Amino acid sequence: MAKIKAIAAVSLNGVIGKKGDLPWRIPGELKWFKKITMGHIIVMGRKTWDSLPGLLPGRENWILSRSNHSIENAKVFTSFDEVENTAGDRTVFIIGGGEIYSAFLPKCEEIYLTEVPQIIQDGDAFFPSYKNDFHCTETLEKNEDFTIGKWCRNK
């Protein structure tokens, strides 16, 4: 069974995206994202894929899409079950967007959440509600730009 984890950066008002992109550029947070996901499977929706400059190196890039695209050096899936079955017992990081987080969050045991102390106006992608089902077990990094927490599912 795959170990499914979510990783996201979220504003104070729950925004994760705006106009098809991240609403901020925080180098330290992006460096941390790369470090924790390196060597693992990353699963994203097609809109998240479209927002990237290309493949994220050192990781298996898997895209979940309603239509069966062909993307060089990436795997494209049309169902959540297909992703789970193909992953086997490996670690999978869900990296967005909002619909993908909503679909996979019930299967996640851990969330690595970067809280960005900003209010984002006109955001159009949001992280789903999680605080009733998860609790923060560890603060991994804290500075003036962001706080990274490890959240584990309530038992």
C-alpha positions in Angstrom: 0.0 0.0 0.0 1.4 3.4 -1.0 2.3 5.9 1.7 0.3 8.9 0.6 1.3 12.3 1.9 0.2 15.8 0.9 2.6 18.8 0.7 1.3 22.3 0.2 1.9 26.0 0.9 -1.2 27.8 2.2 -2.0 31.4 3.0 -3.8 32.5 6.2 -7.1 32.5 4.2 -6.5 29.0 2.7 -5.3 30.1 -0.8 -2.8 27.8 -2.6 -3.1 29.3 -6.1 -4.0 32.4 -8.0 -4.5 32.6 -11.8 -2.8 29.2 -12.4 0.3 29.9 -10.4 1.6 30.2 -6.8 0.6 33.5 -5.2 4.2 34.0 -3.9 7.8 33.1 -4.6 9.6 32.1 -1.4 13.0 30.5 -2.3 13.5 28.8 1.1 10.1 27.1 0.9 10.8 25.9 -2.7 14.1 24.5 -1.6 12.5 22.6 1.3 9.8 21.3 -1.1 12.5 19.9 -3.4 14.4 18.3 -0.6 11.5 16.4 0.9 10.0 15.3 -2.4 13.3 14.2 -4.1 13.4 10.6 -5.1 9.6 10.1 -4.6 6.5 10.1 -6.7 4.8 13.5 -7.0 1.1 13.5 -8.1 -0.5 16.6 -9.5 -3.5 17.7 -11.5 -3.2 18.9 -15.1 -3.6 22.5 -14.1 -0.7 22.2 -11.6 1.4 20.5 -14.3 0.6 23.3 -16.8 1.9 25.9 -14.2 5.3 24.2 -14.0 8.2 25.0 -16.3 8.6 21.3 -17.0 9.4 18.0 -15.3 10.5 18.4 -11.7 13.8 16.5 -11.8 14.7 13.7 -9.5 11.1 12.7 -8.9 8.5 10.6 -10.8 6.1 13.2 -12.2 2.6 11.8 -12.3 -0.3 13.8 -13.7 -4.0 13.1 -12.9 -6.1 14.3 -15.8 -9.7 13.7 -17.0 -8.3 13.3 -20.5 -5.5 10.9 -21.4 -2.7 13.3 -22.4 0.7 12.0 -23.4 3.5 13.8 -21.6 7.1 12.9 -22.3 8.9 11.4 -19.2 5.8 11.7 -17.1 2.9 9.3 -16.4 -0.6 10.4 -16.9 -3.5 8.7 -15.1 -7.3 9.2 -15.4 -8.3 7.8 -12.0 -7.2 8.0 -8.4 -7.4 4.2 -8.1 -5.0 3.8 -10.9 -2.5 6.1 -9.2 -2.8 4.1 -5.9 -2.5 0.7 -7.6 0.6 1.8 -9.7 2.4 3.3 -6.7 2.7 0.0 -4.9 4.3 0.5 -1.5 6.3 3.7 -2.5 5.9 7.2 -1.0 3.6 9.5 -3.0 3.4 13.2 -2.4 0.3 15.0 -3.5 1.4 18.5 -4.7 -1.9 20.0 -6.0 -4.1 21.6 -7.0 -7.2 22.0 -4.9 -9.3 19.2 -6.5 -6.5 16.7 -6.2 -5.9 17.6 -2.6 -9.6 17.2 -1.8 -9.7 13.8 -3.5 -6.5 12.4 -1.8 -6.6 14.0 1.6 -8.9 11.3 3.1 -6.1 8.8 2.1 -3.2 10.8 3.5 -1.6 10.0 6.9 0.6 13.1 6.8 0.5 16.6 5.5 3.6 18.8 5.2 2.1 22.2 5.4 3.9 25.5 4.8 1.8 28.3 6.4 2.5 31.6 4.7 1.5 34.6 6.8 -0.3 36.5 4.1 -3.9 37.1 3.1 -4.2 36.5 -0.6 -7.0 38.5 -2.4 -8.6 36.9 -5.4 -7.2 33.4 -4.9 -8.8 30.8 -7.0 -7.4 27.5 -5.6 -7.8 26.5 -2.0 -6.5 23.8 0.4 -9.3 21.7 1.8 -10.4 21.7 5.4 -8.0 19.5 7.4 -7.8 20.7 11.0 -10.6 18.3 12.3 -8.7 15.3 11.0 -5.1 16.2 11.5 -2.9 17.7 14.3 0.5 19.3 14.0 3.1 17.0 15.5 6.2 19.0 14.7 7.4 22.4 13.5 10.1 21.7 10.9 11.1 25.3 10.1 9.9 28.7 11.2 11.0 32.1 10.0 9.4 35.5 9.1 8.4 34.2 5.6 6.8 30.9 6.5 6.3 28.1 9.0 6.5 24.4 8.0 4.6 21.9 10.0 4.2 18.2 9.9 0.6 17.2 10.5 -0.5 13.6 11.2 -3.9 12.1 10.9 -5.8 11.8 14.2 -6.1 8.2 15.3 
